[in-house]
Amino acid sequence: MRVVVTGATGNAGTSVVRALAEDRSVTDVLGVARRLPGLRIPGVRWAAADIDPGGSDLTELFAGADAVVHLAWRFQPTHDPVETWHTNVLGSIRVFEACARAGVQALVHASSVGAYSPGPDDGRPVDESWPTHGWPGAAYTREKAYLERYLDGYQLAHPGLRVVRMRPAFLFKEVAASEQRRIFAGPLLPWRLIRAGLVPAVPTVSGLRFQALHTEDAAEAYRAAVVRPVRGPFNLVADPVLDMPSVADLLHARTVPLPAGAARAALAAAWRMYLVPAAPGLFDAVLRLPLLDAGRAREELGWVPSRTATQAVGAFLTGLQRGAGLDTPPLAGSGARAWAGR
């Protein structure tokens, strides 16, 4: 089986190509990214290509592939949603249509918990049938939801092409910490001080809770979706559900209540002054995300995460302290040495 992975040098991509290369039923893994990495993974070849409109010939790139895993995504610039739409939506549509033209048998698309509509008032976990209209106030959730609608029609137009939509919670691993700091917090975060015993207090926003998953566990689900004859959407999460007191426990810090309105106002002011890259609309979306039930992934993919959500966030915090990274353009470390291993 030959598999092509777009966005192969980022947080999810580096784990997905490794998981696929270790599967004996996969004979060839081609990792695609805009810039070639220095990272070498046994069994993985690299190719430079741009999914943007007017970019590389994706049909030629996908020719002969049995499956394409589409992970490529831009989180910035958050001040220019037209630019991210250009890559994330129009570029993704180019990937989808190139798969059909190239005769690819399976497309595994990285959707997200962010594609879901706000969760139910009673807080119960939702399965894959929950509406995927996103939160209209954030570019990320609008884009993920739009692609869900596009794939609805795409599946009808290409019934012989197996389409899988992965909807993971927040993904963390140690060597992706520097990238995630740059994407969401920006350069002003004192990352060397984010460690147990040095953070005196963690602000706790009422109603803010989230689910997390270690990236390598998500990669195992992607691998299973490639090699198994499954279709449709899959939620991917690990227990337990987390909140800011959970993060405070990891840092051995006390908690300080912070009203959601005050937190949003501070974030909005910092974003308008270009001090942080995370837009306030994303904060609004996170407050409304549903909790996910991953029962379908357990049953049809035979998938069980090997790490808890707490361990996933702990890995991120460790990576943040060390400035960890990998030798790829997105994952370049912030510390004195970037990790070359997993």
N, C-alpha and C positions, 0 to 999 in steps of 0.2 A: 504494500500500500504506500503510495506517495502522497505526502501531505505538505501543503504550503501554509505558512503562518504569517499573516500580516501583523505589523506592530510587534515584531518578535524580539525587540531589544529592550522592552520596558518591563515593568513590574510583573505583569501576568505573562508576557511573551517569553521571557527567559526561562520561566518555570515550565510553561507549556511545551516549548521545543525540547527541553530536557526530558520531560515525561514521555513525549512521543518517541524520542530517540531510544529510550530504554524499553519500549514495547517491541517485542519480537515480530509482531505482525506488521509493523511499520518499517518499510525498507528504505525510505528516503524522506528526510525532513529538510525543507527549504525555508529558512527564516528570512523574511522580507522586512526591510526598514528603510527610511529615507537616507540614513547614514550607516555605513558598515561599521560593526563593532570590532574591537580588538579581542573580545571574548571568544574563546574556542570551546566548543562542547562536542564531545565525540558523537559522530553520527549526524551532525547538523551542518548544512551548507548555508551560506549567507548570500543575499542578493540585495542590491540597492534599487529601490523603486519608490515612486511617489504616487499615492492614490488620488491626489487632487485632480479635479478636472483639468485637462490639458497636460497631465503628467504621463507616467509610463504606460506602455501597452500592457495592460493587465491580462488581456486574453492570451497573449503569447506567453506571459509569465505563468499562467495557470494551466497551459496546455499539458495534457498527460497526467494531471493531478487527480487523485481519487477524492480528495477532500481539501477544503480550504477552511482554515480557522481565522476568522476576522477579528483582530484585536486592536488594530490601529485606531488611535483617538488623540485629539488635541484638547487639553484642558485650558490652555491659554492662547491668546490674550482674552481675559474675561471682560475687558473694557470694549472689546470689538466682537460681539456675538456673530456678526456677519462672517468674519474670518473663520471662526470655529465651525459655523454652519457649512461653510465652503468645504472644509475637510471632512468633518464628522458625518454630515448628511449626504452632500453631493459625492464626496469621495467614497463613502460606504456604498452608495447606490452604484457607483462605477464597479466596485468589487462584486456586488451581487450580480450585476448584469454580465460581467466578464465571466463569472462562474458558469452562468447559463450558456454563454457562447462557446466556452472552452469544453463543455461537456462534463464538468465536474459533477460527481455523484452526490456529494454531501457538502453542505455549507453550515459551519458552526459559528454563530454570530454572538459576540459579546454584548449582550444587553446589560441590564443592571436593575438592582432594587429601585434605582432612581426612575425607571420607566413606569413604575406603578403610581396609580392615583393615591391620594391620601388614604391612610388606613382607617379601619372601622373605629367608631367611637368607643367600643368596648375593649379595644386593644388586642383582640384575638389575632393569632397568626393567620395569614392568608395563604391559600395555595395559588397555583398558576392561573386560575380562572379569574382572579381579581383584576379589575380594569387597569389598563396600561395607558393612561392619558397623562401621566407625569404631573409635575407642578408647573404651571405656566409662567411663574416668575423667575425661573432659573434656566439659563441656556442649556446646561447639561441635561436636565430632565426633559426639556422640550425636545432636544435632539434625540435622546433615547426613545421617547414616546413616538416621535415621528417615524423613526425607523421600524418600530413595531407595526405601525399602520402600513408602511410600505411593504413589509414582509408578508402581511396578511394577503395583499393582492399578488405578491410575487409567488407565493406558494400555489395560489390558484392558477397562475399562468404557467408554472413549471411543476406540475404534479409529480414528475419523475425524479425531481431533485430533492433529496432529503434535507430539510431545513431544521436546524436545532437552534434554539435561543437560550443562552445561559444568562440567568439573572442572579448574580452573586451579590452578597452583602459587601461591606467594605473589606478590601483585600490588603493584608499586611504581610511583609516579611522583612527580615533584618536588613538585607542589602538594598531594599527599595526605600529606606527611610530618608536618605538624602534627597532623592527625587521628590518624594511626597512633601517634604519640608519646603522645597523650592516651589512646588505647584500650589500649595495651599497656604503656607505661612509666610513665605518670602524670606528675605535676607535678615530681617530684624529679630527673628526668633533666636534667643541665646541657646542654641541646641546643645552646646557642651555642658550646660547647667541643668538640662532636663534629665535628672537621675535621682534615684532614691536617696533621700536625706538632704538634697539641696533645694528642692522645691518646697517652700513653706506651706503653700495652700493652692488648691485647685478650685476655680469657680464652678459652681454647679447650677445649671440652668434647669428650672422646673420643666418637666415634660421631655427633656432631651434624653433619649435612650437610643441605642443602636445595636446592630448585630455585626459581627466581624468574622473573618475567616482567614486562615493562613493561606498565602498565595499558592504554596505547593499543594495544599489540599484541593484548592480550586483547579489547579492544573491536572490533578488526577481525574477530576470530573470531566474536564475537557477531553482528556485522552480517552476516557470511556465513551464519551459521546461520539468520538471519531470512529472507534473500532466496533461499536455496537450498533445494531440497526434500529436506532431510536429516532423519534421525531418530536418536534414541539418544544415547549419551554420547560426549563428546570430551575427551580430556586436552589441556591447554594448558600448555606449558612452553617455555623457551628454554635453550640451552646457555650455559655449562657448569654442571655440578653445583657448588655452592658449599659452603664450610665457613667456620669462623671465621678461619682463616688468610687466606682470600680477602678477608674484610672487613678484616682487619688490613693487607693489602697496599693496599687503597684508602685507608686512613688513614695509611699509612706508619708503622705502629706495629709493635712486636714482639709476640710472643704469649707468654702465660703459661698453662701447663697447669692445668686445673681439673677435678677429678673430677666426674662427673655427679651423684653423691650430694651432694657439697658444694654444687654449683650449685642443685640442687633444694631442699635444706634452707634455703639463704639466700632463695630465691624464696618458699618456703612461709612462712617467718617474716615476710617483708616483706608478703606478701599478707594474712596473718592480722591484721597491724597496720594494714591499709588503706594501706600506703605505695606499693604498686604494684597496678594493676588486673588484671594477667595472673595467672591461677590456676596453681598448680603442676601440675594435671592437664593443662593445655595443653602445658607443657614435656614431660611424659611422652609425650604424643601426638606431638609434633614429633620426638622421638627415634626413633619407630617408623614414621614415614611412609614409604611406598614411594617409590622413584624412578619417574617417569612416562615413558612412551613416547608421543609426540604424533604418531605416524605416521598415525593415522586422520584427524586434523585436516588434515594436509598433503595427504592424498589426496582426501578428500571435500569439504573446505572450500576447498581451494586456498590454504591458510594457511601462511605462513612468517613468523616473527617478524622484525621489522626491527632489533631491538636484542638484545644478548646479556643473559644474566642478570646479568653483572657491571655492564653499563651501567644496568640497571634499579635495582640496589642503589645504584649511584653517584648516580643521580638522586634517590633517597630521601635519601641522605646530604647532597647539596647542598641539598635542600629543608629538611632538618633544620637545617642551619647558618643558613639564611636565614629560618627561621620561615615558610616559604612556605605559601600557601593560595589558596582561591578564595572568592568571595562567595556561599557557601552555608552553611547552619548546620553541617553536618558538617565542611566543609573550611576553616572560618575559620582564618586564619593566626595564628601565634604571634609573628611579627616585627613590626617597626615598620610594614611595609607588606605586605599580602597580594597575591599575584600575581593579576592579572586575566586573564592570558593562559593558554595551555595549561600 
